[in-house]
Amino acid sequence: RDSAAHLRVVRDDASVDVFGQSTWGDLDHEGQAEVLSADEVEALLQRVLPAFPTLPTGESTLPLDTATRGDRGHEPRGVYCSRTLNLRSIKCIGYDMDYTLVQYNFQEWEAAAYTYAKQALAKLGFPVDALEFTDDLVVRGCIVDKRLGNLVLVDRFGYVRRAMHGTRRLSRTEMHDAYGRLTVDLRQTARWEFLNTLFSISEGCLYAQLVDKLDDASLFAEARPPFTESRCQSYEQLHNACSRALFHAHVNSALKADVLAEPDRFVCRDPSLPLTLLDQQAAGKKLVLITNSDWVYTEAIMRHICSADMLPGQMTWRDLFDVVIVSARKPAFFSESSPLYEIVDEASGMMLQRYELRPGRVYCGGHARLVERLFECEKDELLYVGDHIYTDVNMVKATMRWRTALVVQELESEVAGLTAGKASRDRLQLLLRHKDILSNVLNHMRTEMVRYEQGRPSALFADHTAAELRLAIA
């Protein structure tokens, strides 16, 4: 005991906290955990609270009052858990780059991808000159029905809840006629295509617009050589043509060259990103960057979003990660044993084959088990964070049994919308509860009337005639 108000606890005595959870990975100092008195906690809060921005109401965004936090709803930028995740037990965190660490300007990026896709289709004779990118037409999570030319949204059971044919929304009757009680099975890839990343939005938009042209026959009437009419006779063939064009647009170096030429236009810089990574390192976490992008693109973009002015001392973005793996070939990275190469000359890109990972190096390819071996981690001690529902979450969980986190950028606007409409929803819920109560009373009265008319005991209407009851209920 250093003083009456200050107690120091050695590491062995502080292996669990007051909730019985492991304290491994806590931000401690020299192997000691500090226990503060009530006065010291109050003094600490007086120093900390001014650093947090305030809401328009004047209250702090630091959620100390759980009741107040619940009243204002969820935070637009927060962590939502579908199962318990104790970050103290996580020893290694792997990050994807695109739309995970790097947040792109969605409208600019997708509009550019859409433009290059149009150019690819125009070279094939498609009449796409008049088409324009509409960023609110398609959302991530839409599913393409290649058989019917529809874009659908399904619930968690696979039933279609909303649908569009081309750019026209289907009525409930049309939707029921098309799907009824059909459940969407994404394993049937011949029919269904899941738009599971933000990169897919431009594809969905272009496909919906081309479906309209196929329906009104303008696709054939306005086409130019070398357009091949026999390759676009069905919605499925049209989707294949659209997908190929967008694939070439993303792979084409012109799109990435645009991003590298104007990073401020395409990439959003967040000063909290390097600070967060440094905090995780301070908590004892090993950090790994695992991306499908090549080294040249990765180095330039990471240098832009984690520039020297955002980092302390002489640090660079490379110091934020224990290992960097580019051209990882996900999802094969998690399911296969691909060869590993170290980039020994970052300027020329010269590589040498390696068989194990070493800290502080840049690698190309490889596989997930190398990461486990390097950091000597069990499967549930690794967390992978990405934006791709299949590649970054489903495959990682199914093949490696790592813990996973999905970055869903759209939730920010969704939560903001929910917060803005909270008063109206509360009023609606109150009215619905009143409706339920009145409906129950009315149904009870009808039941009592039937009992009375049939001569059965009815304490409620014993002194009324059937005619009076019908008049009251009507």
C-alpha positions in Angstrom: 0.0 0.0 0.0 1.6 3.3 -1.2 -0.9 5.4 0.7 -4.3 5.2 2.3 -6.0 6.0 -1.0 -3.7 4.1 -3.4 -3.3 0.4 -3.6 -0.9 -1.5 -5.9 -1.6 -5.1 -6.8 1.0 -7.4 -8.3 0.2 -9.2 -11.6 -0.5 -12.6 -10.0 -3.1 -11.0 -7.7 -4.7 -9.1 -10.5 -5.2 -11.9 -13.0 -8.9 -11.4 -12.9 -11.0 -8.3 -12.4 -14.0 -7.8 -10.1 -16.2 -9.5 -12.7 -14.1 -12.6 -12.7 -12.8 -12.0 -16.2 -9.1 -12.3 -17.2 -7.1 -9.1 -17.2 -4.6 -10.4 -19.8 -4.1 -7.6 -22.4 -5.1 -4.7 -20.1 -3.3 -1.4 -20.5 -1.2 -1.9 -17.3 2.2 -0.5 -16.4 5.2 -2.6 -15.5 3.2 -5.6 -14.6 1.1 -3.7 -12.0 -2.6 -2.8 -11.9 -3.7 0.3 -10.1 -6.8 0.5 -7.8 -8.0 4.1 -7.4 -10.0 5.5 -4.6 -13.4 7.2 -5.2 -11.7 10.6 -4.8 -9.1 9.7 -7.4 -11.8 8.4 -9.8 -13.6 11.7 -9.5 -10.5 13.7 -10.1 -9.7 11.5 -13.1 -13.1 12.1 -14.6 -12.8 15.9 -14.2 -9.7 15.6 -16.4 -11.1 13.1 -18.9 -14.6 14.5 -19.6 -13.6 17.7 -21.3 -11.8 15.7 -23.9 -15.0 14.1 -25.1 -17.3 16.1 -27.4 -20.7 17.0 -26.2 -24.1 16.3 -27.8 -26.4 19.2 -28.9 -28.2 18.6 -25.6 -25.0 19.5 -23.7 -24.4 16.0 -22.3 -21.1 14.2 -22.7 -20.6 11.4 -25.3 -18.8 9.4 -22.6 -21.5 6.8 -21.8 -21.2 6.8 -18.0 -25.0 7.0 -17.4 -26.5 3.9 -18.9 -30.0 5.3 -18.7 -29.0 8.4 -20.6 -27.2 6.3 -23.2 -30.2 4.1 -23.7 -32.5 7.2 -24.2 -30.4 8.5 -27.1 -30.1 5.1 -28.7 -27.0 3.4 -30.2 -23.9 5.2 -31.2 -23.5 5.6 -35.0 -19.9 4.3 -34.7 -20.0 1.4 -32.3 -19.3 -2.3 -31.8 -22.2 -4.7 -32.0 -21.8 -8.3 -30.9 -23.8 -11.3 -32.1 -21.9 -13.4 -29.5 -19.7 -12.6 -26.5 -16.2 -11.4 -27.4 -13.7 -10.8 -24.7 -11.0 -8.8 -26.3 -8.7 -9.5 -23.4 -8.4 -13.1 -24.6 -7.5 -12.0 -28.2 -3.7 -12.1 -28.8 -3.6 -11.3 -32.5 -5.8 -9.1 -34.7 -5.8 -9.3 -38.4 -7.1 -6.5 -40.6 -8.2 -6.4 -44.2 -7.4 -3.1 -46.0 -10.1 -2.0 -48.5 -13.2 -0.7 -46.8 -11.9 -1.9 -43.4 -8.8 0.1 -42.5 -9.2 2.2 -45.6 -12.6 3.9 -45.9 -13.2 5.1 -49.4 -15.4 7.9 -50.5 -18.2 5.7 -51.6 -19.7 7.9 -54.3 -16.4 8.7 -55.9 -15.0 5.2 -55.9 -18.2 3.4 -57.1 -18.8 6.1 -59.7 -15.3 5.6 -61.1 -15.8 1.8 -61.1 -19.1 2.3 -62.9 -17.5 4.5 -65.5 -14.8 2.0 -66.3 -17.5 -0.8 -66.5 -19.5 1.3 -68.9 -16.4 1.8 -71.1 -15.8 -1.9 -71.1 -19.4 -2.6 -72.2 -19.3 0.3 -74.8 -16.3 -1.4 -76.4 -18.5 -4.5 -76.8 -21.2 -2.4 -78.5 -23.6 -2.0 -75.5 -25.7 1.2 -75.7 -24.7 2.5 -72.3 -23.7 6.1 -73.1 -26.8 7.6 -71.5 -26.6 5.6 -68.3 -25.6 7.3 -65.1 -24.6 5.9 -61.7 -27.3 6.1 -59.0 -25.7 5.5 -55.6 -29.0 5.0 -53.8 -30.5 2.4 -56.2 -28.7 -0.7 -54.7 -27.4 -1.5 -51.2 -25.0 -4.1 -50.0 -26.9 -7.3 -49.2 -29.0 -7.3 -52.3 -29.2 -10.6 -54.2 -29.4 -10.8 -58.0 -32.0 -13.2 -59.4 -30.3 -14.0 -62.7 -33.2 -16.0 -63.9 -35.9 -13.3 -63.6 -33.7 -10.2 -63.8 -34.6 -9.0 -60.3 -32.8 -7.6 -57.4 -34.2 -8.9 -54.1 -33.7 -8.4 -50.3 -34.4 -11.4 -48.1 -35.0 -11.8 -44.4 -32.9 -14.1 -42.1 -35.0 -17.1 -43.1 -34.3 -16.5 -46.9 -37.8 -15.3 -47.8 -38.0 -12.4 -50.3 -39.2 -9.2 -48.6 -38.5 -6.6 -51.3 -37.8 -6.9 -55.0 -37.1 -4.8 -58.0 -37.3 -5.8 -61.7 -34.6 -3.7 -63.3 -35.1 -0.3 -61.6 -38.8 -0.7 -61.0 -39.9 -1.9 -57.6 -42.3 -4.9 -57.6 -45.7 -4.7 -55.9 -46.5 -7.2 -53.2 -48.7 -9.1 -55.7 -45.9 -9.3 -58.3 -43.5 -10.3 -55.6 -45.8 -13.0 -54.3 -46.4 -14.3 -57.9 -42.7 -14.5 -58.5 -41.5 -16.0 -55.3 -44.4 -17.0 -53.0 -42.8 -19.1 -50.2 -39.6 -19.7 -52.1 -36.5 -19.4 -49.9 -33.3 -18.0 -51.5 -30.4 -20.5 -51.4 -27.1 -18.7 -52.2 -25.5 -22.1 -52.8 -27.5 -22.2 -56.1 -25.0 -19.9 -57.8 -26.5 -20.6 -61.2 -29.5 -18.4 -60.2 -28.4 -16.2 -57.3 -25.6 -13.7 -57.0 -25.0 -12.1 -53.6 -23.8 -8.5 -53.7 -21.8 -8.7 -50.5 -19.4 -5.8 -50.6 -19.6 -2.1 -51.4 -17.7 -2.9 -54.6 -20.8 -4.7 -55.8 -23.0 -1.7 -55.7 -21.9 -0.4 -59.1 -22.5 -3.8 -60.5 -26.0 -4.0 -59.2 -26.8 -0.5 -60.5 -25.5 -1.2 -64.0 -27.3 -4.6 -64.2 -30.6 -3.1 -63.1 -30.4 -0.4 -65.8 -29.5 -2.9 -68.5 -32.4 -5.1 -67.5 -34.7 -2.1 -68.3 -33.0 -1.8 -71.7 -33.5 -5.5 -72.4 -37.2 -5.3 -71.5 -37.9 -2.4 -73.8 -35.8 -3.8 -76.6 -33.6 -0.7 -76.7 -30.6 -2.9 -75.9 -30.7 -4.5 -79.3 -32.1 -1.5 -81.2 -29.4 0.9 -80.0 -26.5 -1.6 -80.0 -23.4 -1.1 -82.1 -20.8 -3.5 -83.5 -19.2 -5.7 -82.2 -22.3 -6.3 -80.1 -23.4 -10.0 -80.1 -27.1 -10.3 -79.7 -27.0 -14.0 -79.1 -25.1 -13.5 -75.9 -27.7 -11.3 -74.3 -30.9 -13.2 -74.9 -31.6 -13.8 -71.2 -31.2 -12.0 -67.9 -28.6 -14.5 -66.9 -26.5 -13.8 -70.0 -26.9 -10.1 -69.5 -25.6 -10.5 -65.9 -22.6 -12.4 -67.1 -21.7 -9.7 -69.5 -22.1 -7.0 -66.8 -20.0 -8.9 -64.3 -17.2 -9.5 -66.7 -17.1 -5.8 -67.6 -17.0 -4.7 -63.9 -14.4 -7.3 -63.1 -12.1 -5.8 -65.8 -12.8 -2.3 -64.5 -11.7 -3.3 -60.9 -8.6 -5.2 -62.1 -7.7 -2.6 -64.7 -4.8 -0.5 -63.4 -6.5 2.6 -64.6 -8.9 2.6 -61.7 -6.2 2.1 -59.1 -4.1 4.7 -60.9 -6.9 7.2 -60.4 -7.0 6.5 -56.7 -3.2 6.8 -56.4 -3.2 10.0 -58.4 -5.9 11.6 -56.3 -6.0 9.9 -52.9 -7.8 12.8 -51.2 -10.6 12.5 -53.6 -11.1 8.7 -53.2 -9.9 7.9 -49.6 -11.2 9.2 -46.3 -8.5 9.9 -43.7 -9.4 9.2 -40.1 -6.9 10.4 -37.5 -8.3 7.9 -35.0 -7.1 5.0 -37.0 -3.4 5.0 -36.2 -4.2 5.9 -32.6 -6.5 2.9 -32.3 -3.8 0.6 -33.7 -1.2 2.0 -31.3 -3.6 1.5 -28.4 -4.1 -2.1 -29.4 -0.3 -2.6 -29.6 0.0 -1.1 -26.1 -2.5 -3.6 -24.9 -0.2 -6.4 -26.1 -2.0 -7.3 -29.3 -0.1 -8.5 -32.3 -1.4 -6.8 -35.5 -1.3 -8.2 -39.0 -2.4 -6.6 -42.3 -3.8 -9.3 -44.7 -5.0 -7.8 -48.0 -5.6 -9.0 -51.5 -4.2 -5.7 -52.9 -0.7 -5.7 -54.3 2.3 -4.2 -52.5 2.6 -1.0 -54.6 -1.1 -0.1 -54.0 -1.1 -1.1 -50.3 2.1 0.8 -49.5 0.8 4.0 -51.1 -2.7 3.9 -49.6 -1.5 3.0 -46.1 1.1 5.7 -46.2 -1.7 8.2 -47.1 -4.1 7.2 -44.3 -1.3 6.8 -41.7 1.0 9.6 -42.7 3.9 10.8 -40.6 1.9 13.7 -39.2 -0.5 11.2 -37.6 2.2 9.2 -35.9 4.5 9.9 -33.0 8.3 10.4 -33.4 9.8 8.7 -36.5 7.2 6.0 -36.8 5.8 5.0 -40.2 2.7 3.0 -41.0 4.8 -0.2 -41.1 5.4 0.2 -37.4 1.7 -0.3 -36.7 1.8 -3.9 -37.9 3.9 -6.9 -36.8 3.5 -8.5 -40.2 2.2 -7.3 -43.5 0.8 -9.8 -46.1 -0.2 -8.5 -49.5 -1.7 -10.4 -52.5 -3.1 -12.9 -50.0 -5.5 -14.5 -52.4 -8.4 -14.6 -49.9 -10.4 -16.7 -49.4 -7.8 -19.3 -50.5 -5.5 -17.8 -47.8 -7.7 -19.3 -45.2 -8.4 -22.7 -46.8 -5.3 -23.6 -48.8 -1.5 -23.8 -48.3 -0.2 -21.4 -50.9 3.5 -20.7 -51.1 4.9 -17.7 -49.2 7.3 -15.1 -50.6 9.0 -12.3 -48.8 9.4 -8.9 -50.5 13.1 -8.3 -49.9 13.4 -5.2 -52.0 10.3 -3.0 -51.6 11.4 -0.6 -54.3 11.7 -3.2 -57.1 9.3 -5.7 -55.6 11.9 -8.5 -55.7 10.7 -11.6 -53.8 12.3 -14.7 -52.3 10.4 -17.8 -51.2 10.1 -18.3 -47.4 8.6 -21.0 -45.3 7.9 -19.1 -42.1 6.8 -15.6 -41.2 9.1 -13.3 -39.3 8.1 -10.1 -37.5 8.6 -6.8 -39.2 8.6 -8.2 -42.8 6.4 -7.8 -45.8 5.1 -11.0 -47.5 3.2 -12.0 -50.5 0.8 -15.0 -50.5 1.1 -17.7 -47.8 -1.7 -19.0 -45.6 -3.4 -18.5 -42.3 -1.7 -21.3 -40.4 1.6 -19.4 -40.7 0.1 -16.5 -38.7 -1.0 -19.0 -36.0 2.5 -20.5 -35.8 4.3 -17.1 -35.7 2.4 -15.8 -32.7 1.7 -19.2 -31.1 -2.0 -18.5 -30.9 -4.9 -20.8 -30.5 -7.8 -20.4 -33.0 -10.0 -18.5 -30.6 -7.2 -16.1 -29.7 -7.2 -14.6 -33.2 -9.6 -12.0 -34.5 -9.9 -11.1 -38.2 -11.6 -7.8 -39.2 -12.9 -7.3 -42.7 -15.8 -6.0 -44.8 -16.5 -9.0 -47.0 -19.3 -11.1 -45.6 -18.1 -14.3 -47.3 -14.3 -14.0 -47.6 -13.6 -12.1 -44.4 -16.2 -13.7 -42.1 -17.8 -16.9 -43.3 -14.7 -18.5 -44.7 -12.5 -17.5 -41.7 -15.0 -18.9 -39.3 -15.7 -22.0 -41.2 -12.1 -23.1 -42.0 -9.9 -21.5 -39.3 -12.3 -21.0 -36.4 -10.9 -17.6 -35.8 -13.1 -14.9 -34.2 -14.4 -12.5 -36.8 -15.6 -8.9 -37.0 -17.4 -7.3 -39.9 -17.1 -3.6 -40.8 -20.5 -2.4 -41.9 -20.1 1.3 -43.0 -23.8 1.6 -43.9 -24.8 1.2 -40.2 -23.7 4.8 -39.5 -26.5 6.2 -41.6 -28.9 3.5 -40.5 -28.3 4.3 -36.8 -28.5 8.0 -37.5 -31.9 7.4 -39.2 -33.2 5.3 -36.3 -32.1 8.0 -33.8 -33.8 10.7 -35.8 -37.1 8.8 -35.9 -37.0 7.6 -32.3 -39.8 9.9 -31.1 -42.1 8.8 -33.9 -41.4 5.2 -33.3 -42.1 5.5 -29.6 -45.4 7.2 -30.4 -46.3 4.5 -32.9 -45.4 1.7 -30.3 -47.7 3.4 -27.8 -50.6 3.6 -30.2 -50.0 -0.1 -31.2 -50.1 -1.1 -27.5 -53.4 0.8 -27.1 -54.7 -0.9 -30.2 -53.9 -4.3 -28.8 -55.6 -3.5 -25.5 -58.7 -2.3 -27.2 -58.7 -5.3 -29.6 -58.5 -7.7 -26.6 -61.4 -5.9 -24.9 -63.5 -6.0 -28.0 -62.7 -9.7 -28.6 -63.6 -10.5 -25.0 -66.9 -8.7 -25.4 -67.7 -10.7 -28.6 -66.9 -14.0 -26.7 -69.2 -13.0 -23.8 -72.0 -12.1 -26.2 -71.8 -15.5 -27.9 -72.0 -17.1 -24.4 -75.0 -15.0 -23.5 -76.8 -15.8 -26.7 -76.2 -19.6 -26.3 -77.6 -19.4 -22.7 -74.2 -20.0 -21.1 -73.1 -18.1 -18.0 -71.9 -14.6 -18.8 -71.3 -12.3 -15.9 -70.3 -9.4 -18.1 -73.6 -9.1 -20.0 -76.2 -10.7 -17.7 -78.4 -7.6 -17.6 -78.3 -6.8 -21.4 -80.2 -8.2 -24.4 -78.5 -9.6 -27.4 -79.6 -6.6 -29.5 -78.1 -4.2 -27.0 -74.8 -6.1 -27.1 -74.7 -6.0 -30.9 -75.4 -2.3 -30.9 -72.7 -1.7 -28.3 -70.1 -3.7 -30.2 -70.9 -2.3 -33.6 
